């Protein structure tokens, strides 16, 4: 048979699934013509297919040998035709099947350089990035983009629809999961797709549709356990014992030794109050594998049996394992939250949780304490004081300083003292070693201003710092940006354009390296935009790399550092007398210290008419982070709802798939304690785009601020969308941010300093429909014409502050002449 005929036969055999014949034909071709590029390519695909189908039955050596053969054929084809995107795509797929994801990513990207519209390469790159992402949200969102591009290029690419549905669930976007999952079902129904769509409906609380989806999957695939598992989870969630038993028994038949199936079976026994049977299952799982989540399930079971001591021991064992194995402590506590999930036994679980840290080895106690505080904060809204023992861990101490602002239990003095203690423990020893500075600028010359942040990107901080950087006078200010992040987007590119001095990607640099670079850049005034938030570089500032240092934005309080000289603020958030609670000298702007510019996309989202006009009831809303919602706050909101008949409260928070899966149940229970029926609560899932998030304001008439941690970006966005904000303010900076914003737009009367007045203000406003209608119609214009959005005037004022504090620095030096060497006092 001639080569063309062999090739045709090979292609036909491959397309009909006769891989053995296709392989024989390719081998004959390559024997006659070793450099036949099409045969090399097909042979590479066949070897990859064999690897994919038989890997589970192969030894590691056999897998490696088959992988090397496939790679060899693909690379040989690429060498013969270097620019062939199909060949590079196949190479990427071979690497991906062989779990060599970094190599797969490189091959797929090379393929897309030659053909940016190749759908298989787009899908493959999406799959690869998804696998490499771990907990990286940005990486997952990048994968999502590639899946969507693959579908755009080939609407019949079934796998991309299913991948998008699954990924959407990980991204907490159940609506999108339903959309793409249903398209996947329409193209090629599969048990896993039915389960995914059902899960998405379940998360959206569309339980009837979820049940229908599971039933369809079971009907089509009666021997596939996936839909049975999800269906059982739904039955347990709804308390349907008989259905849960029938389904879990079927699962036990299909996958008797599968750990996930055993956990479902144990939960079914718990629903039937057969706790000892469930306990035996959990112990059996622990005997097979020492996994932290098994211990957490066991601890929850023991709480239900009333054995708190046993629960504490199990919880401690699980946490010890998790702390030992998890190198990145950022993602600890995923299963710990599940321990508190059952509301019936919630209070008992919380009691055990509080006793956990001392049960662990001393070197693990600080992390455990932080986790317990986080879980109680996010799950229970509990903001009570806890003793700290984290003097040797700067990351945990910084996190602790941020956390205490959410609690109404801490006084202003206590918060200040905690920050000063951070300075004593971590910052002052570094400041003592700082070398002297050399003056690089003088009066009237261009000042070199450095801004350091992790948020020069699409982030709320950018809404307040970008209008300043974009309005700096280049003759007066040389802007340097030190970006402590790896994420780059369109907003990042804009920020780079504002840097007439220089842009520095500093995430990978050590504190010493970064401090030295700042010195080499001869920065006059260094501005911190992070404080004690995540990824902060507070110890760079402790090293005093610039002669004058200032804190602004990002962190709404004193940093505690004596090495930071000034903090930009205003008289609203820090009135006269607040100096005693600030380690920095306060520089007060004449109006609000906020300078707001909405994201560009928001300008196209119009303000709709007052929703109450068509609904005939008032909808209050709060879009603040859930950990700002204290139990006292819920009590106040419940009082408002009780006073305004038929009113609703809409909450929009990020419902993390692992940590807050039970958020909706818990928040409804918390309101039920004050007599508010669940029907009066509208709980929106996390909106993954700003456009979607802002359009939710179309359902809201009045926004209610949180206390003691006010909104800032949330308050501005509420006003931008026409919603007045009622706020309660206190003594701390974080509890006065909305006062600053509302005062700037002429609505200071909506910010009050008494809880009862807060309730009365919201109720009175809700009763005045005409006022609400007028406020909504005029709010955006009011905001645009306010000092809050006067970026030019704000920046001029700020530049004058820079000139003044620089002049003060020069005058304070022993030799204020040019190039004088001075050491700024600590």
DAGI-V333305 format. One line per field, one symbol per residue. psi: psi as a letter, one per 30 degrees, with the letter a starting at -180 (. if undefined). Layout:
psi->???
This chain:
psi->kleeeeeeeeeeeefggieeeeeeeeeeefeeifgjeeeeeeeeeeeeeeeeegefglleeeeeeeeeeeeeeeeeeeeeifgjeeeeeeeeeeeeeggieeeeeeeeeeefeeifgjeeeeeeeeeeeeefecgjeeeeeeeeeeeeeeeeejfgjeeeeeeeeeeeefghieeeeeeeeeeeefeikleeeeeeeeeeeefggieeeeeeeeeeeeeeifgkfeeeeeeeeeeeefgieeeeeeeeeeeeeeifgkeeeeeeeeeeeeeggieeeeeeeeeeeefekikeeeeeeeeeefeffgieeeeeeeeeeeeeeeeefjejfeglgefeefegejeegeeeeeeeeffeefflkeffeeeeeeeeeeeeeeefgkhlkkkkihfgjeeeeeeeeeefffkffkleeeeeeeeeeeeeeeeeeeefgklllkkfllkflkkjkkkklggiajleeefffefeefgkjfffkjkkkjjhlfkkaeeeeeeeffifelkjjgefkleeeeeeeeeefhkekkkkgebgllglhefeeffhfkekkkkklejhlkffkffkelkkalfefilkffefgkflkkjklfbkgkjkjlkeffffjlkllkefeffglkjlkjglkeffjleeeeeeeeeeeefjkgllkkkjljjkeeehegeeeeeeeeeffggjkffgkjjklkjfkeeeeefffffkekkkllkfjlldeeeeeeeeggjkkkkklbelefggeeeeeeefgghfffklgkeeeeeeeeeeeffieeeeeeeeffeeeeeeglffgieeeeeeeeeeeeeefeeeeeffleiglkgkklkkk.
